[in-house]
Amino acid sequence: MFVSFEGIDGSGKTSLSNQVCERLRAAGHSVLHAREKGILGSAVARRVRELTRDARLLEMSPRTELFLNLARETQQLDEIVRPALAGGGIVVADRSLHSLVALAAAGRGLPREEVEAAVRVGAAGTWPDLVVLVDVDPDLARLRKRVGKILEGRDRDEESRKGLAGAGLQVRVRRHLRAEAERDPSRWIVTSNEGRPLAELAEEVAEAILARVAARDSLRPPRSRRAGGSPGEAEAAPERIAARFRAAIGALAEDEPHLAAFLLSGIPGAPEHALRAGLAPRSPRLVARSLDGLGDPAAFALRRALAPEVPEDVLRGLGDDPSPEAMALRELLFDEAPEAALAGLSLNGSSEAWELRARGLERGALAAVLEGLAGLDEAEGWALREEGMRRELHRAVARSLAGVSGGRADALRVALADRDRLAALRSTQDVDGEVARELRERLFDRAAKRVLRSLSGLDAPYAWGLRERALPSTKEALDSVDGMDHPRAWALREVGVQLWPATAVSSLRHLAPTERGRALVSRALRAAPGSLPVLRNAHAAFARAALAAEAAPAARVEEAACSI
C-alpha cells in the first residue's frame, strides 16, 4: 500500500508521518518512509530539489518548476516507491503527486488540465492508495514553521523560492487539497492538526491505515478539534480577548510548549510573564525569544535567569534595544554568542556599540558586524561595507544598508543588484527613492513577499498600488501597513479582513483600541472563529496599545521636567 501525507508547509505532516510509521512498524508491518524525517530517499531527487528551492533563480518559470518537481517525484517513484511496493510492504511519502498538482495549478496558476496531464506521465500509473490530508490554519502553520526554524538554528536563513510568493500561496494550495479530499472521500482522510496531541493523532491515523490494509470497509476518520476558543464568539472587548488567549495558551502549553511560548512574543503584562515562567523549563529558547520588544524589569529578570542556558536566544530576544540594560547583557554574553550580540546593534552609534563591533572584527566576524550597522550613516560603517563588498558578503552588506538613504547608499544598492538582486531588495528596507522604487517594481512579480516587506510604513502612490495589487493573493500587503492611520491603509484592512483576518488585526498596532480598530477586530473574529492566531494578534495589539497609553503620561511629565 502506498500512503501519502499531504498538507501545506508547517502543517505537521512530516512529524505525523514519522510517528505513524513507528506505529505501523510496531504493529508488525514492513514500512518504508520515502522521505524519512523530511529527507528524500533518492540522492537524485535531493539534487533536483535544491534547484527548485534556490531563491536566486528568480527567472525560473512556473512550468520549469513544475517539470523539475515532477522529475523529483518521478525519481522517487522509480527508485524508492515502486521497488518497495513490489516487496509487499507499506510505503509512506511525506508529500507526493497531489502536492505537486496543488502547487502548480492552485499555487502558481498553471492550467489544471495541463498540469494533470504532465503528472500522469510521470506517475506512470502509481498513485497513492490512501491520502492523509493534515489540515491546519495557514496562519498557525506559518507560526509552527517559524518555531521549527528557531529550534533548528535556521531562523536567519534566506527564504526559499516558494516563500518569495508570499503567504497566499499556501492558502491556495490548502484550498485545492481540501477540494480534492471532498471530491474523493473514499481515498482521502482529512485530519485537523490543531489543538490535539500529535501522539493521539498518529495513533488514529495508524489505525485507519491498518484498517485499510486489512481490507475492512469501515474507515474511521480521525476526530478533529480546533484550538483558540469558542467558535462563535466575536466580542472585541480587550479583557475578554485577554482571558480567552491566556486560557488557550494554558491549554496549548502541555502538548506544544514551543509554540505556546512563541505566541507570547512581544506581549507585555504580568499574566504573560507568569505564562513564560511556567514554560521556561521546557522551552527556554522560545521563551527568551518571546521577550523581544519588552523592556520592563520583569522581562530583564527573566532574561538574566535564562542567559546561562540559552545566551544566543536571550540576545536575539533583545532585538535592537539600545537601553543600558540591553547593552549590559550584550557585553556580558558576547563571548558566548558574539554574532547575536553584534546583530542587535542596528541604529546604535554609541561608543559602547562601536567597542563591541571592534571586538567582533578582532574575531573575524565582519558579516555579523555588518548586520548590526543598519540605519547608521557613519564613516566607520562605510569602510566596513566596502570591505564587505570586497569579501563578497553581499547579504550582510545589504542588511547594513537598511534605513540608510542617499547617493552613496544607492550606488552600493546598484552594485549589489548586479550580484544578488534579492539582497539589493532587502537593502531598501525603511528607505525610498528612485533606486528603491525601480528594484521593487522590477522584482514584484517574482518576489512579491520581499518587495512588500520592504514597503513597511511607506506612504507613496506606487507603494499603495503594489499593495492593492497584492492584497487578493497574499497577506504581506497588510503587513506593510502596520500602524498606518491612512485612508488607503484602512481600505486595505476592510477588504483584507475577510482574506487575511489575523494579519488585518496585527496591522492595527496602536489603532486597535479605536472605535474603527475594535470594529475590525470583531469582523476578524467572525471571519475566523476559533482561530488562535487571530485571537493572539488581537490580544497583542490591545496589550501593547494599553502599555503605550500608560507610558505616554509619564513621557509627557519627563519631557516637561527636561524643558524647565
Backbone torsions as a table, in degrees:
resi	resn	phi	psi	omega
1	MET	NA	138.6	179.8
2	PHE	-109.1	117.4	-178.5
3	VAL	-119.1	126.9	176.0
4	SER	-114.8	144.2	174.7
5	PHE	-104.9	120.0	-178.6
6	GLU	-116.5	158.3	179.6
7	GLY	159.2	166.0	-179.0
8	ILE	-75.0	167.4	177.3
9	ASP	-58.8	133.2	179.1
10	GLY	84.9	6.4	-179.3
11	SER	-75.6	-18.5	-178.8
12	GLY	97.5	11.5	-176.6
13	LYS	-66.3	-31.9	179.2
14	THR	-65.8	-50.8	179.3
15	SER	-62.4	-42.6	-178.8
16	LEU	-65.2	-44.8	-178.5
17	SER	-63.8	-37.0	177.9
18	ASN	-64.7	-43.0	179.3
19	GLN	-67.7	-37.3	178.0
20	VAL	-63.4	-41.4	177.8
21	CYS	-59.1	-41.9	178.8
22	GLU	-60.2	-40.8	-179.3
23	ARG	-70.6	-38.3	178.1
24	LEU	-65.6	-38.9	177.2
25	ARG	-66.4	-39.6	178.9
26	ALA	-63.9	-25.4	178.2
27	ALA	-82.9	1.9	174.6
28	GLY	97.0	11.5	-178.1
29	HIS	-96.7	149.4	172.5
30	SER	-81.9	118.4	-173.8
31	VAL	-128.5	130.9	173.0
32	LEU	-115.9	124.3	173.2
33	HIS	-94.7	116.6	-175.9
34	ALA	-72.7	-11.5	179.9
35	ARG	-143.9	56.9	-175.8
36	GLU	-57.5	127.2	179.2
37	LYS	55.1	31.9	176.4
38	GLY	82.4	5.4	-177.9
39	ILE	-106.7	120.7	179.6
40	LEU	-59.8	138.4	-177.8
41	GLY	-69.4	-27.4	-178.3
42	SER	-93.5	127.9	177.2
43	ALA	-64.4	-36.0	177.7
44	VAL	-62.3	-45.5	179.6
45	ALA	-62.0	-37.2	178.7
46	ARG	-63.5	-40.0	179.4
47	ARG	-65.8	-41.5	178.8
48	VAL	-62.8	-40.8	-178.9
49	ARG	-60.8	-34.5	178.9
50	GLU	-57.0	-38.7	179.7
51	LEU	-65.3	-44.6	-175.6
52	THR	-70.7	-19.5	-179.8
53	ARG	-93.1	-14.4	-173.0
54	ASP	-70.8	108.1	-176.2
55	ALA	-67.6	-16.4	179.6
56	ARG	-72.7	-18.2	-177.4
57	LEU	-87.0	64.5	-173.8
58	LEU	-65.8	-27.5	-177.1
59	GLU	-79.2	-7.8	-179.9
60	MET	-58.7	122.7	-177.2
61	SER	-81.5	161.0	176.8
62	PRO	-57.6	-34.5	179.2
63	ARG	-69.4	-41.4	177.3
64	THR	-61.3	-44.1	178.3
65	GLU	-59.6	-41.8	178.5
66	LEU	-57.7	-48.2	-175.3
67	PHE	-72.1	-30.5	174.0
68	LEU	-68.4	-44.0	176.8
69	ASN	-62.5	-38.0	178.2
70	LEU	-66.5	-38.5	176.6
71	ALA	-61.7	-40.9	178.4
72	ARG	-61.1	-48.9	-177.6
73	GLU	-69.9	-36.3	177.6
74	THR	-62.5	-41.8	178.2
75	GLN	-63.9	-41.1	176.6
76	GLN	-59.9	-43.6	179.6
77	LEU	-63.6	-46.9	-176.1
78	ASP	-68.2	-42.6	-171.2
79	GLU	-90.5	-33.5	-171.6
80	ILE	-112.5	-52.6	-168.0
81	VAL	-73.4	-55.1	-174.5
82	ARG	-61.7	-43.6	177.6
83	PRO	-59.3	-38.2	179.4
84	ALA	-69.7	-38.8	177.2
85	LEU	-64.1	-36.3	179.1
86	ALA	-63.1	-26.6	178.6
87	GLY	-81.9	-2.5	175.5
88	GLY	88.6	8.2	-178.0
89	GLY	-91.0	-177.5	173.6
90	ILE	-95.4	130.2	177.5
91	VAL	-112.7	128.3	179.5
92	VAL	-114.6	134.7	178.0
93	ALA	-123.0	133.6	171.9
94	ASP	-89.8	90.9	-171.0
95	ARG	81.6	140.8	173.7
96	SER	-153.0	-138.7	-169.6
97	LEU	-65.9	-33.3	-177.4
98	HIS	-65.8	-38.8	177.0
99	SER	-65.2	-35.4	179.8
100	LEU	-62.2	-46.4	178.5
101	VAL	-63.6	-43.1	-178.1
102	ALA	-61.4	-43.9	-179.4
103	LEU	-65.1	-46.6	-175.0
104	ALA	-70.6	-45.4	-174.6
105	ALA	-82.6	-55.2	-177.7
106	ALA	-80.8	-42.0	-176.8
107	GLY	-72.9	-48.3	-175.1
108	ARG	-99.2	-12.7	175.2
109	GLY	85.5	17.2	176.2
110	LEU	-73.8	152.1	178.6
111	PRO	-58.0	127.4	-172.9
112	ARG	-61.7	-41.0	-177.1
113	GLU	-64.5	-34.4	177.6
114	GLU	-69.6	-41.0	178.9
115	VAL	-61.8	-48.4	-177.2
116	GLU	-64.1	-35.4	178.0
117	ALA	-63.4	-43.1	179.5
118	ALA	-65.9	-41.8	-177.4
119	VAL	-67.2	-34.5	177.3
120	ARG	-60.6	-36.9	178.2
121	VAL	-63.6	-46.4	-179.7
122	GLY	-67.0	-36.2	-178.0
123	ALA	-68.0	-33.6	-179.7
124	ALA	50.8	39.4	175.9
125	GLY	88.8	-6.0	-178.7
126	THR	-99.6	100.4	176.5
127	TRP	-118.9	155.1	177.8
128	PRO	-57.7	138.7	175.2
129	ASP	-76.3	-28.8	-178.7
130	LEU	-142.4	134.6	-179.7
131	VAL	-119.3	125.5	176.6
132	VAL	-103.6	109.9	177.8
133	LEU	-90.5	112.9	178.2
134	VAL	-90.1	101.5	-171.3
135	ASP	-96.4	140.7	-179.2
136	VAL	-158.3	149.7	173.6
137	ASP	-56.6	125.1	-178.0
138	PRO	-56.0	-33.8	177.9
139	ASP	-65.4	-41.9	178.6
140	LEU	-67.7	-39.4	178.1
141	ALA	-61.2	-40.6	179.6
142	ARG	-63.8	-40.5	178.4
143	LEU	-65.7	-42.4	177.6
144	ARG	-60.7	-39.5	-179.5
145	LYS	-65.1	-39.4	178.1
146	ARG	-65.3	-39.6	176.8
147	VAL	-61.1	-45.2	179.3
148	GLY	-59.7	-40.4	179.4
149	LYS	-64.7	-39.6	177.9
150	ILE	-62.4	-47.2	-177.5
151	LEU	-65.5	-29.6	-180.0
152	GLU	-92.2	1.7	-179.9
153	GLY	72.7	25.3	-177.8
154	ARG	-112.2	13.1	-174.5
155	ASP	-71.2	-13.7	176.7
156	ARG	-96.1	-1.1	-179.5
157	ASP	-68.6	154.0	173.4
158	GLU	-73.3	153.5	179.1
159	GLU	-74.0	162.0	179.2
160	SER	-82.0	174.7	177.4
161	ARG	-57.4	-42.8	-178.9
162	LYS	-62.2	-37.6	-179.6
163	GLY	-65.2	-27.1	-178.7
164	LEU	-65.0	-21.6	-177.9
165	ALA	-73.0	-18.3	-179.2
166	GLY	97.4	172.2	-172.9
167	ALA	-68.2	-21.6	-178.3
168	GLY	-62.1	-28.5	179.9
169	LEU	-59.5	-43.5	-179.5
170	GLN	-66.2	-34.4	178.1
171	VAL	-64.4	-43.3	-179.6
172	ARG	-67.0	-40.2	178.3
173	VAL	-63.4	-43.6	179.1
174	ARG	-60.9	-43.7	-179.2
175	ARG	-60.2	-42.0	179.7
176	HIS	-63.2	-47.0	-177.1
177	LEU	-65.2	-38.5	178.2
178	ARG	-65.6	-38.0	177.6
179	ALA	-65.2	-39.0	177.3
180	GLU	-62.1	-41.7	-179.9
181	ALA	-64.5	-39.2	178.4
182	GLU	-67.0	-33.1	-178.1
183	ARG	-72.1	-29.0	-175.0
184	ASP	-136.3	66.4	-174.2
185	PRO	-65.9	-19.6	-179.9
186	SER	-72.6	-20.3	-176.5
187	ARG	-112.4	-7.0	-177.5
188	TRP	-117.7	140.9	167.4
189	ILE	-112.9	127.9	176.2
190	VAL	-108.5	122.0	-179.8
191	THR	-130.9	133.7	-178.6
192	SER	-88.6	124.3	178.1
193	ASN	-98.5	58.3	177.5
194	GLU	-134.4	125.6	172.8
195	GLY	72.8	20.7	179.2
196	ARG	-134.8	147.2	174.7
197	PRO	-62.8	137.2	-178.8
198	LEU	-62.1	-36.3	-179.7
199	ALA	-62.4	-39.5	178.7
200	GLU	-65.5	-42.5	178.9
201	LEU	-63.2	-43.7	-179.3
202	ALA	-62.3	-39.2	179.8
203	GLU	-62.5	-43.4	-178.4
204	GLU	-68.4	-41.3	178.9
205	VAL	-65.7	-41.1	178.2
206	ALA	-61.1	-41.4	177.8
207	GLU	-61.5	-41.1	-180.0
208	ALA	-64.4	-40.2	178.4
209	ILE	-66.6	-43.2	179.2
210	LEU	-63.3	-35.4	176.6
211	ALA	-63.1	-41.2	178.4
212	ARG	-67.9	-40.7	178.4
213	VAL	-60.4	-39.7	-179.8
214	ALA	-78.7	3.0	176.9
215	ALA	62.9	29.7	174.3
216	ARG	-77.9	146.9	-177.0
217	ASP	-77.3	-35.7	-175.2
218	SER	-84.4	122.9	179.1
219	LEU	-118.8	108.2	-177.1
220	ARG	-83.7	108.8	178.5
221	PRO	-65.1	143.8	177.2
222	PRO	-59.7	144.0	175.6
223	ARG	-66.0	154.2	176.1
224	SER	-128.9	146.1	179.9
225	ARG	-148.1	130.6	-178.9
226	ARG	-92.9	154.6	178.7
227	ALA	-103.0	160.7	166.3
228	GLY	120.5	-2.4	176.5
229	GLY	122.4	-176.2	-176.2
230	SER	-69.9	133.3	-171.5
231	PRO	-60.3	-34.9	-172.9
232	GLY	-92.5	0.2	-172.2
233	GLU	-81.7	124.0	-178.7
234	ALA	-129.5	20.1	-179.5
235	GLU	-69.4	131.9	-176.9
236	ALA	-100.1	23.5	176.3
237	ALA	-72.1	123.8	-176.7
238	PRO	-55.2	-39.9	-177.6
239	GLU	-65.0	-40.1	-179.5
240	ARG	-69.4	-41.0	178.6
241	ILE	-63.2	-41.6	179.1
242	ALA	-60.6	-44.4	-178.8
243	ALA	-64.1	-42.6	179.7
244	ARG	-64.9	-42.1	-178.8
245	PHE	-64.4	-46.3	-178.7
246	ARG	-63.2	-37.0	177.1
247	ALA	-65.6	-39.3	179.4
248	ALA	-65.4	-39.9	178.2
249	ILE	-65.8	-40.3	177.6
250	GLY	-60.7	-39.2	179.0
251	ALA	-71.3	-35.7	-177.8
252	LEU	-74.4	-28.1	-171.3
253	ALA	-58.7	-31.7	-176.0
254	GLU	-66.9	-45.3	-174.1
255	ASP	-97.1	-30.1	-178.8
256	GLU	-132.7	68.6	-176.8
257	PRO	-62.0	-33.7	-179.6
258	HIS	-65.6	-45.2	178.5
259	LEU	-65.7	-40.9	178.6
260	ALA	-58.5	-43.9	179.0
261	ALA	-65.5	-42.0	-178.7
262	PHE	-63.1	-37.6	-179.6
263	LEU	-66.5	-16.1	176.7
264	LEU	-83.8	-1.5	-172.9
265	SER	-53.3	124.2	172.8
266	GLY	72.6	6.8	-178.3
267	ILE	-93.6	120.2	-178.8
268	PRO	-81.9	166.8	173.6
269	GLY	125.0	146.6	179.6
270	ALA	-62.2	-41.5	178.4
271	PRO	-61.4	-36.5	179.1
272	GLU	-68.5	-38.9	176.4
273	HIS	-64.2	-35.2	177.1
274	ALA	-65.3	-39.8	176.5
275	LEU	-63.8	-41.6	178.2
276	ARG	-61.4	-44.2	-179.3
277	ALA	-59.9	-37.7	178.1
278	GLY	-69.8	-30.1	-178.9
279	LEU	-86.1	-20.9	-172.5
280	ALA	-54.8	-40.9	-179.5
281	PRO	-62.4	-31.0	-177.4
282	ARG	-98.1	-22.2	-178.0
283	SER	-141.3	62.3	-176.6
284	PRO	-62.9	-35.4	-177.3
285	ARG	-65.8	-47.3	-178.3
286	LEU	-71.8	-32.6	175.4
287	VAL	-63.1	-44.0	178.2
288	ALA	-60.9	-42.0	178.9
289	ARG	-66.3	-31.6	-175.9
290	SER	-68.5	-9.7	-179.1
291	LEU	-85.4	-0.7	-179.9
292	ASP	-56.1	128.7	179.6
293	GLY	89.0	-1.9	-178.3
294	LEU	-108.1	126.7	-177.2
295	GLY	-122.2	17.7	-178.6
296	ASP	-79.9	162.9	-178.3
297	PRO	-57.0	-38.3	-179.4
298	ALA	-64.7	-36.7	178.8
299	ALA	-65.0	-43.0	-179.9
300	PHE	-71.1	-31.7	175.8
301	ALA	-64.0	-40.8	178.7
302	LEU	-68.2	-38.7	176.6
303	ARG	-59.6	-45.6	-178.8
304	ARG	-64.0	-35.3	179.0
305	ALA	-68.7	-34.1	-177.7
306	LEU	-86.1	-18.5	-172.3
307	ALA	-54.5	-43.7	-179.1
308	PRO	-62.5	-30.0	-175.8
309	GLU	-89.3	-42.0	-174.7
310	VAL	-133.8	66.4	-175.2
311	PRO	-60.8	-40.4	-178.4
312	GLU	-64.1	-42.7	-179.1
313	ASP	-68.3	-34.8	175.1
314	VAL	-60.5	-43.5	180.0
315	LEU	-68.7	-41.5	177.3
316	ARG	-62.0	-34.3	-180.0
317	GLY	-73.9	-4.5	174.2
318	LEU	-81.6	-17.3	-173.1
319	GLY	59.3	-135.5	176.8
320	ASP	-110.0	32.1	178.2
321	ASP	-58.4	119.8	-179.0
322	PRO	-94.7	7.6	-173.9
323	SER	-62.8	158.0	177.4
324	PRO	-56.6	-37.8	179.7
325	GLU	-64.2	-41.9	179.8
326	ALA	-67.6	-41.8	179.7
327	MET	-65.5	-34.2	177.8
328	ALA	-64.3	-38.5	177.4
329	LEU	-67.7	-39.5	177.9
330	ARG	-62.1	-41.5	178.0
331	GLU	-64.1	-43.5	-177.2
332	LEU	-65.3	-39.6	-172.0
333	LEU	-102.5	8.4	-174.6
334	PHE	-57.4	-45.5	-176.5
335	ASP	-65.5	-31.2	-179.8
336	GLU	-77.7	-35.0	-175.8
337	ALA	-147.1	70.0	-175.0
338	PRO	-62.0	-38.9	-177.3
339	GLU	-65.3	-40.4	178.3
340	ALA	-67.2	-36.8	178.1
341	ALA	-64.6	-41.0	-176.9
342	LEU	-73.5	-37.6	-177.1
343	ALA	-65.1	-21.1	-178.6
344	GLY	-89.6	14.2	-176.5
345	LEU	-97.4	12.3	178.8
346	SER	-54.7	141.5	178.2
347	LEU	66.2	8.5	-174.4
348	ASN	-110.2	104.5	179.3
349	GLY	-104.2	20.5	-178.3
350	SER	-70.3	161.0	178.0
351	SER	-63.0	-35.3	178.5
352	GLU	-63.2	-39.6	179.3
353	ALA	-65.7	-41.6	180.0
354	TRP	-68.7	-30.3	175.2
355	GLU	-65.2	-40.6	176.7
356	LEU	-65.4	-40.2	178.0
357	ARG	-61.7	-40.1	178.5
358	ALA	-61.4	-40.1	177.1
359	ARG	-64.6	-37.5	178.1
360	GLY	-65.3	-40.1	178.8
361	LEU	-66.0	-34.9	176.4
362	GLU	-62.1	-29.1	178.6
363	ARG	-87.1	-3.4	-177.9
364	GLY	80.7	20.3	-176.1
365	ALA	-95.1	53.8	-177.3
366	LEU	-61.3	-41.3	-178.0
367	ALA	-59.6	-43.6	179.7
368	ALA	-67.5	-37.9	176.8
369	VAL	-61.1	-43.6	179.8
370	LEU	-61.8	-41.4	179.9
371	GLU	-59.3	-30.5	-179.9
372	GLY	-91.4	15.1	178.2
373	LEU	-100.5	1.0	-177.4
374	ALA	-54.2	136.1	177.4
375	GLY	82.2	0.9	-176.7
376	LEU	-107.8	121.2	179.3
377	ASP	-111.8	70.7	-177.0
378	GLU	-124.9	155.2	-175.5
379	ALA	-57.9	-43.0	-179.6
380	GLU	-60.7	-37.1	-179.8
381	GLY	-66.9	-38.7	-179.7
382	TRP	-67.4	-37.3	177.2
383	ALA	-62.2	-39.5	179.5
384	LEU	-69.7	-37.9	177.6
385	ARG	-63.3	-41.4	178.9
386	GLU	-63.4	-38.9	176.8
387	GLU	-66.0	-37.5	177.5
388	GLY	-62.6	-38.8	176.9
389	MET	-65.8	-40.0	178.9
390	ARG	-62.3	-34.3	-179.5
391	ARG	-89.7	4.1	178.3
392	GLU	62.6	35.8	174.7
393	LEU	-90.2	61.3	-168.5
394	HIS	-63.8	-41.4	-177.9
395	ARG	-69.0	-37.6	178.0
396	ALA	-67.7	-41.1	176.7
397	VAL	-61.2	-42.1	179.9
398	ALA	-60.1	-44.9	178.6
399	ARG	-61.1	-34.7	-178.6
400	SER	-69.1	-20.1	-177.7
401	LEU	-88.8	-8.9	178.8
402	ALA	-57.1	130.8	179.3
403	GLY	77.9	5.4	-179.9
404	VAL	-111.2	119.6	-178.6
405	SER	-112.5	176.5	178.7
406	GLY	111.8	168.8	-176.0
407	GLY	-61.4	-40.1	-178.3
408	ARG	-65.8	-41.6	178.8
409	ALA	-66.3	-41.1	-179.8
410	ASP	-66.4	-36.4	177.1
411	ALA	-61.7	-38.6	178.8
412	LEU	-70.4	-34.9	176.3
413	ARG	-63.5	-41.0	177.9
414	VAL	-62.1	-42.1	178.1
415	ALA	-64.4	-39.2	178.1
416	LEU	-64.8	-38.7	-177.3
417	ALA	-61.3	-28.8	177.5
418	ASP	-72.9	-17.9	-175.1
419	ARG	-111.2	-37.6	-177.6
420	ASP	-156.0	97.8	-173.6
421	ARG	-64.4	-37.5	179.4
422	LEU	-67.1	-35.7	176.0
423	ALA	-65.0	-43.6	178.3
424	ALA	-59.6	-41.1	178.5
425	LEU	-63.4	-41.9	177.8
426	ARG	-59.1	-33.9	-177.0
427	SER	-67.5	-12.1	-178.5
428	THR	-86.7	2.4	179.4
429	GLN	-57.3	129.8	176.7
430	ASP	66.9	20.7	174.1
431	VAL	-137.0	161.8	173.3
432	ASP	-141.7	169.4	-177.5
433	GLY	147.8	178.5	-175.2
434	GLU	-61.6	-44.0	-178.5
435	VAL	-65.7	-45.2	180.0
436	ALA	-62.6	-43.5	-179.7
437	ARG	-63.3	-44.0	-178.9
438	GLU	-61.1	-42.7	178.8
439	LEU	-62.8	-44.8	-178.0
440	ARG	-63.6	-46.3	-177.6
441	GLU	-68.9	-34.7	-178.7
442	ARG	-70.8	-34.6	-173.6
443	LEU	-101.0	-0.3	-173.4
444	PHE	-57.8	-45.4	-175.8
445	ASP	-67.8	-23.0	-176.2
446	ARG	-107.0	-16.9	-178.4
447	ALA	-144.9	55.7	-174.4
448	ALA	-58.1	-40.4	-178.0
449	LYS	-60.2	-48.1	-179.0
450	ARG	-65.8	-39.5	178.6
451	VAL	-62.5	-48.1	-177.9
452	LEU	-63.2	-37.6	176.2
453	ARG	-61.1	-35.7	-178.5
454	SER	-73.0	-12.4	-178.7
455	LEU	-89.2	2.9	-173.0
456	SER	-51.1	120.1	177.3
457	GLY	76.1	3.2	-174.1
458	LEU	-84.3	123.6	178.0
459	ASP	-105.9	87.9	178.9
460	ALA	-143.1	143.5	-176.6
461	PRO	-53.2	-44.4	-178.1
462	TYR	-67.0	-32.4	179.0
463	ALA	-65.7	-41.8	177.2
464	TRP	-64.0	-38.4	178.3
465	GLY	-61.7	-42.5	178.8
466	LEU	-65.2	-41.6	178.9
467	ARG	-61.3	-45.2	-177.0
468	GLU	-66.9	-34.6	174.9
469	ARG	-64.6	-38.6	-172.8
470	ALA	-83.8	-22.7	-170.9
471	LEU	-52.5	-43.5	-178.9
472	PRO	-64.5	-21.3	-172.1
473	SER	-110.2	-15.9	-179.2
474	THR	-159.5	148.6	-174.2
475	LYS	-72.4	-21.1	-175.4
476	GLU	-62.0	-18.5	173.7
477	ALA	-59.6	-35.6	178.0
478	LEU	-82.0	-34.5	176.7
479	ASP	-54.6	-34.3	-173.7
480	SER	-77.5	-4.9	178.1
481	VAL	-111.4	23.0	-180.0
482	ASP	-50.4	121.6	175.0
483	GLY	73.4	4.5	-176.7
484	MET	-82.9	121.9	178.0
485	ASP	-99.0	71.6	-174.2
486	HIS	-129.5	141.8	-178.3
487	PRO	-53.1	-39.4	-178.5
488	ARG	-74.7	-27.5	174.1
489	ALA	-67.5	-43.1	178.3
490	TRP	-65.2	-37.9	178.2
491	ALA	-62.3	-40.7	176.9
492	LEU	-62.5	-42.8	179.9
493	ARG	-64.4	-41.5	-177.0
494	GLU	-62.4	-38.3	176.6
495	VAL	-78.6	-42.9	-173.0
496	GLY	-72.2	-18.0	-176.6
497	VAL	-64.0	-27.5	176.8
498	GLN	-79.1	-30.2	-178.0
499	LEU	-87.2	-44.8	-173.3
500	TRP	-133.1	67.2	-172.1
501	PRO	-59.4	-40.5	-178.7
502	ALA	-64.7	-39.7	-178.9
503	THR	-74.1	-36.4	176.3
504	ALA	-58.1	-41.2	179.5
505	VAL	-68.4	-46.1	-177.9
506	SER	-64.2	-27.4	-179.3
507	SER	-70.9	-12.4	-178.7
508	LEU	-70.0	-41.2	-175.9
509	ARG	50.9	-122.2	-174.6
510	HIS	-70.2	-8.4	-179.4
511	LEU	-84.1	-7.1	-175.1
512	ALA	-57.3	-41.6	-176.4
513	PRO	-75.4	-9.3	179.3
514	THR	-67.8	163.1	-179.7
515	GLU	-58.4	-43.5	-179.2
516	ARG	-68.5	-37.1	179.0
517	GLY	-65.1	-44.1	-179.7
518	ARG	-65.8	-35.2	177.1
519	ALA	-64.2	-38.5	178.9
520	LEU	-67.1	-39.9	177.4
521	VAL	-60.6	-42.9	178.5
522	SER	-60.6	-42.2	178.5
523	ARG	-63.4	-40.0	-179.8
524	ALA	-65.0	-41.0	179.2
525	LEU	-65.1	-33.2	176.0
526	ARG	-74.1	-37.0	-178.4
527	ALA	-68.6	-31.0	-178.1
528	ALA	-132.7	68.4	-178.4
529	PRO	-62.0	133.7	179.6
530	GLY	81.3	3.3	-178.2
531	SER	-78.2	118.3	178.0
532	LEU	-66.6	-40.4	177.0
533	PRO	-60.2	-39.5	177.6
534	VAL	-64.2	-46.0	179.6
535	LEU	-60.4	-43.8	-179.6
536	ARG	-63.1	-45.9	-177.8
537	ASN	-67.4	-34.7	176.9
538	ALA	-65.1	-46.7	179.4
539	HIS	-63.5	-42.7	-179.7
540	ALA	-60.8	-43.7	-179.0
541	ALA	-63.9	-45.5	179.6
542	PHE	-65.8	-42.0	-177.4
543	ALA	-66.0	-42.4	179.6
544	ARG	-68.2	-39.6	178.7
545	ALA	-64.1	-39.6	178.3
546	ALA	-64.4	-40.9	178.7
547	LEU	-64.1	-41.4	179.1
548	ALA	-64.8	-38.2	178.9
549	ALA	-66.3	-37.1	177.4
550	GLU	-67.0	-36.6	-177.1
551	ALA	-76.4	-24.7	-174.9
552	ALA	-61.0	-47.3	178.4
553	PRO	-60.7	-40.8	179.2
554	ALA	-62.5	-39.2	179.5
555	ALA	-65.5	-38.0	179.9
556	ARG	-67.1	-39.0	177.6
557	VAL	-63.3	-44.6	-179.6
558	GLU	-63.1	-41.0	-179.9
559	GLU	-63.7	-41.8	179.5
560	ALA	-64.0	-41.4	179.9
561	ALA	-63.0	-38.6	-179.5
562	CYS	-69.4	-26.9	-175.5
563	SER	-85.7	-10.2	-178.5
564	ILE	-73.1	NA	NA
